[in-house]
């Protein structure tokens, strides 16, 4: 039985000791000690400005975190990923989402084969298809042009496309309707299609494996809906396309593989939105904008690969997450985009971060003796302020926050005082970070004339860490850089924790048990049940209430 090495590293021990001195220091002290802290602890590159000065770190912390990263071979692991080594060891796969956005001039080898031309060939096919649909050249079975696109997928085959569609709605073809169906709850599909004309609707079935229960169930139901409405089995050919790595299953479903857009086993599901899984995104925003988004991803990839750790945005984000999680004991991260278009960004990040780093054993299979991936969640500002921010400001748990905002809005709207509503939005973002960091002391509260009994209630302890990410404007390019920032930050954390950030065995058990349960729920007559008493009773109760 091997033991995890991380906590025995001298660099980890040094951070522990350092925490004993800095852990109690208030951000007020840290800012008072260094008047230029706000400028020094910030990095700007590839269109993103990252202010981490409101994190509870000083120069020593940052130095020690970098030393830890070196001890964990972060630079070498970054190279191994970009080189196409099989770093997803439990699935014996390379991890090359970076190849999905590599320019055609690059060469990336997987088992001696350059995958970059393959990537561009698929991108070109996607672009040609999107041009056909968007121009009206691609006709439905009854000769009508396609006005509705319904993307069916789940997890990585859904969350990225939904998030990107919402994020880039301002760049989308407004006269087309885009819907996304993921839940095996029939309501999802029924509500998504109820007002659509099947003759004008294209379904994209997105599934890397093309065996996922939810997606295949919904795809079959969608096919029935389409064929019933159009009265002809042959309609499937003009109304269904597939995105998958599994041509055999696509053909078995009944989609002609000439209408299939492929990708590869070296693309993880949650890292696939810039592969053909992004077909709905490309249909919405067009091939040019899609390529701009890929260029944004690539800009961050290059930054991550080439920039020294002290100015490396994903490395800094990842190391700060390790500091907050392992040394300040924060179990969670709130992602707070002050941008309505990013309303699905926290949901997207939940899979990216938690499916990647929700692991309890090291690459060698040793049980970790330290915390790994934190819980990510969030809502767009300012909605969260009127909901859960109370706990972040005055609760007993430490919730580090990522604030995300843009200097320019895509929808200027004059405010009644003469300014723009966007300034109001961004004033809130900036004020929240300030309030969390510095709080309000009891003396300050008293000085405002607050009755003594209310002083404790109105006191803000402060010292709540946050990072602020600022960009000029939400463009496809900026979205790409932002997503890649988080992708690589997740990787950095996984390297430090010595875990496989690219497998997801944890989703298997529930899937497996559901297979037995479905047979028991649908059995004729009383099924013989061999579960625990709670599960047995739930099954009986469900059947009773359903059939009553
Ligand atoms: O839930 C596990 C998972 O495998 C995810 O990692 C993946 O994104 C999702 O299911 C969908 O898988 P597929 O694209 O194969 O349908």
Boltz pocket constraint, residues with backbone or C-beta under 6 A from the ligand:
constraints:
  - pocket:
      binder: B
      contacts: [[A, 154], [A, 155], [A, 156], [A, 157], [A, 206], [A, 207], [A, 208], [A, 209], [A, 210], [A, 211], [A, 212], [A, 215], [A, 269], [A, 270], [A, 355], [A, 504], [A, 507]]
      max_distance: 6.0
